[in-house]
Amino acid sequence: MKKIAVTILNQKLSADLLNPKVVKKYQTEIDKVTEKTNDTEGKTDEEVIVNQCEAVIEMIDNIFGKGSAKKVLGEETDLLTCLQAYFELTTMYKNQVVPYMNKEIAKMKAGEK
């Protein structure tokens, strides 16, 4: 399986991002972040922020491997940093994976001629 490198908050991470199981896990993690973000009833602002950041941390670790979130976010983080990472995660296929794939396909086509 070929791992694809992407950059999240200026940190390189790699995973088998075109493996159907990883793509399914990616979507599941997005759903988890959305669920935790919407789960605010009866929670303090602190609890909401902690839940949102934890969801992003779990997403990074579950897609790229344990310890990846610490590499991206550092030892301590804040909501804005987590939201920036989440935005880059949710756009990584469009902005990084698809262009990589197109480049690889172009190489294959060039090799055929």
WOURDA-V448028 format. One record per pair of residues at least 6 apart in sequence whose ideal C-beta (glycine too) atoms are under 8 Angstrom apart, sorted by the first residue. I is the first residue (numbers start at 0). GAP is how many residues later the second one is. D is the distance in Angstrom with one decimal. If there is no record, write none. Layout:
BEGIN
<<I,GAP,D> <I,GAP,D>>
END
This chain:
BEGIN
<<0,15,4.5> <0,18,6.0> <1,14,6.8> <1,16,7.4> <2,11,4.2> <2,12,5.9> <2,13,5.5> <2,14,7.8> <3,10,6.3> <3,11,6.9> <3,12,7.4> <3,13,4.6> <3,14,6.7> <3,92,7.9> <3,93,6.0> <3,96,5.9> <4,7,5.3> <4,8,7.0> <4,9,4.4> <5,6,7.5> <5,7,5.9> <5,8,7.3> <5,9,8.0> <5,11,7.2> <5,86,5.0> <5,90,4.6> <5,91,6.8> <6,6,7.6> <6,81,7.8> <6,89,7.0> <7,52,7.2> <7,64,5.2> <7,77,5.7> <7,80,4.8> <7,81,6.3> <7,84,7.1> <8,63,5.2> <8,64,7.2> <8,72,7.3> <8,75,6.3> <8,76,5.3> <8,79,6.5> <10,60,5.4> <10,61,4.7> <12,47,7.6> <12,51,4.4> <12,55,5.5> <12,58,7.3> <12,59,7.0> <13,50,7.2> <14,7,6.0> <14,48,5.6> <14,49,5.1> <14,50,7.4> <15,6,5.2> <16,6,7.3> <16,9,7.6> <16,75,7.8> <16,76,7.4> <16,80,5.3> <17,79,7.3> <17,83,7.2> <21,41,6.9> <24,37,6.3> <24,38,6.4> <25,37,5.8> <28,29,7.1> <28,30,4.0> <28,33,5.6> <28,34,6.3> <29,29,7.4> <29,59,7.9> <29,60,6.5> <31,23,5.8> <31,26,7.0> <31,27,7.0> <32,19,7.5> <32,22,4.3> <32,23,6.2> <32,26,5.9> <32,53,6.3> <34,20,8.0> <35,15,4.7> <35,16,6.2> <35,18,7.3> <35,19,4.1> <36,14,7.8> <36,15,5.4> <36,18,7.0> <38,12,6.6> <39,8,5.1> <42,8,7.2> <48,29,7.9> <48,30,4.8> <51,27,6.3> <51,30,6.3> <51,31,7.7> <52,24,5.9> <52,25,7.7> <52,26,6.3> <52,29,4.3> <55,13,7.5> <55,17,7.9> <55,26,4.4> <55,27,7.8> <55,29,5.7> <55,30,5.0> <55,33,7.6> <56,12,4.2> <56,16,6.8> <56,20,7.7> <56,25,7.5> <57,11,7.7> <58,27,7.5> <58,30,6.4> <59,8,5.0> <59,9,4.0> <59,12,5.8> <59,13,7.6> <59,25,6.9> <59,29,7.2> <60,6,7.1> <60,7,5.6> <60,8,4.9> <62,26,7.8> <71,13,5.8> <72,8,6.0> <72,9,6.9> <72,12,6.3> <73,7,8.0>>
END
